[in-house]
Amino acid sequence: MPKSRKVLDISIPVPWGVIAGKTFGEKKDTPVLCVHGRNDNLETFSQLLPLLSDSHYYVCIDLPGHGKSTHADKGYILDLIWYTMTVKRIVDYFNWSKLFYMGHSLGGQIGFFLSALYPELVMKLVVIDSFIYTHVPTAEFARAVRDNLFESTLKLEKRSGLDEAPTYSFNEFLQKMIQTRMTEEKLLEK
């Protein structure tokens, strides 16, 4: 069981505000960047860290729009590339040339991208409950990016400017759920 570690709250400046985080351990030790999943925060690792070695410097961050970090400005496309660039900003802030990376869920997907783009940076990659789940045939890639990334972001921006939240009848809601998530049979089973 590790000894008592020095714990510090940190705030990393980024163009849209700050990335909040906590550090555990001594800055001189090998860094381990810990990144949580979607709709979570840095506390994801609070039960795991006490079980890990004291010989590392653990930096747990809240992704933009999560925990105590600033939300991204309107117009930012929150995708894996943007999150990976955010993580690279953190790496640059600490001036790390090598690190270990530990990610849960979305944090793991970001780790895959970071280690693919900067293989000289990531010495070890630990991924918990994560996978890259999308396959788009090459011929359909442009349409998929346009429809699923650009158009959905623009549509969301238009809706977020409304004075009132939209309301739907049960059938309208059911159709939206079917279009975006499940088959009608699976949805009605529940």
N, C-alpha and C positions, 0 to 999 in steps of 0.2 A: 504494500500500500504506500503510495507516494506521501512524502512529507508535506507540510503546509507550504503552498506555493504563494508567491506574491501575485495578487490579482489587482489589475488596474483597468478602469474604464477608459476607453480611448474614443477619439473623434477625429476621423480622417477627412480632410477637406477634399471635395470633388466639385466640378463646375455647377451642379444643381443644388449643393448643400453639403451634407456630411454623411459619411458612413460611420455608424456607431459600432463599437466593438468592445471586447474585453480581452485582456492578455493575461496569461497564466504562466508564471515562471520567469526565467532570467533571459533578457534580450541577447546575451552572448551565446545562448544555446541554439541548436539547429531549429529553425522555425517550422512550425506545422500550422498551415492556414486551414481553418475549419469553417466550412460554408454549409449552411442549412438548406432545407428544401422550401418549396413554395408554401406560402401562407404559414410560415413558421418563423423562428428567430434563433439567435445564437444560443439560447438555453437548450436547444436540441442536444448539445454536447455536455450539459451539466452533470448528467449521471455517468457518462463515459469517461470524462477527463480524470476523475479521481483514480481510475483503474489503470491509467497509462503512465508511462515512465516520466520521472522527474527530469530527465536529461534533455528535454525539448522545451522550446518556447512556443506555447500554443496561443494563436491569435484567432479568436472567434469573432465573426462579423455578422451584422444584420444587413442583408441585401437591401438595395433601395426599395422603399415602400414597405419594409418589414421592420418589426421591432422599433428601435429608436432612430433608425436611419431616415433621412429625408426622402420623400417621394420624388420620383423623376418628374421633370417638367412635362406639361402637355406637349404632345408631338414626338416624344421619345418612343421608339418601338422597343418594348421590353421582350427581347428574344435572347436566345443563348449567346449570340455574338455580342450583344450589348452587355449582358451580365458578365461575360468573359472579359470584355474590355474594362468593366468596373473592377473586377478582381485584379487585372493587370495594373490598374491604377494603385491598388493597395500594395501590390508587390513593389511597384516603383516608389511609393511613399516610404516603405521600410528599406528601400535600396537593397533588396535581397537578390543575390545572384543564383542561389539554390534554395529549394524548400521542399518540404513534404506537404502534400495536399490531402485533406480529408473532407469528403463531401457526402451529404445525405440527400437522396432523391435529386431534386433540381441542382443542388450543390454538387452532386456527383457528375451530373451531365456537364456542368460548367467545368469541372475538373478534367473531363475527357477532352473538351475543347482546348482548355489551357495547355494540357500536356501535349496535344497534337500540334498546337501552334508554337509552343515554346518547349520542345523536348529537352533542351539544355537546362531549363529552369527547374522542372519538376523531377526530383530524384526518386520519389515514391508517390504513388497515387493510391489512396484508400477510398473505395466507393461503397456506400451502404445503401441498399434498396434503391438502386438506380439503373436505368438503361436508356439507351437512345431508341425510341420506339417508332420513329417515322421512316418510311421508305417511300420515295416518290420516284417513279420512272423518269429518266432524263427528259423524255419528250414532254412530260407534264410538269416539269419543275417550275418554269416561269409562271404558268397558270396557278400552281399551288401557292407559290410565294405571293403572287399578286392577290389572290382571293383570301388566303388564310392569314396573311400577315399585313399587307398594306391596306386592303379594303376593310378588313375587320377593325384595324386600328383607326382608320378614318371614320368608320361608322360609330365606333365607341366615342371618339372625340365629339362627333355631332351630338350624340345622345347625352354626353356629360355636360353639354352646354344648356340642356333643357332646365326650365324652372321646376318642373315636376317630374317625378319618376314615372316611366310608362306603366300602364296597367293593362292586363290581358285577361280575357275570358279563360275558362278552363281549357277549352278546345284550342285556343290560340297558344296558350302555355304548353299544352301537350304537343302541338305541332313544332314549336320551337325546341322543345326537349328532344323530340325525335330527330329533327334536323341536325342537332349539334351533338347528341350524346348516344342515344340508344335506339333500338328498334321498338316499335309500339308494343310488341308482345312482351319484351323484357321489362319495359316500363310499367305495363299494366299488371305484370306478375307481382310487383312490389306493393 
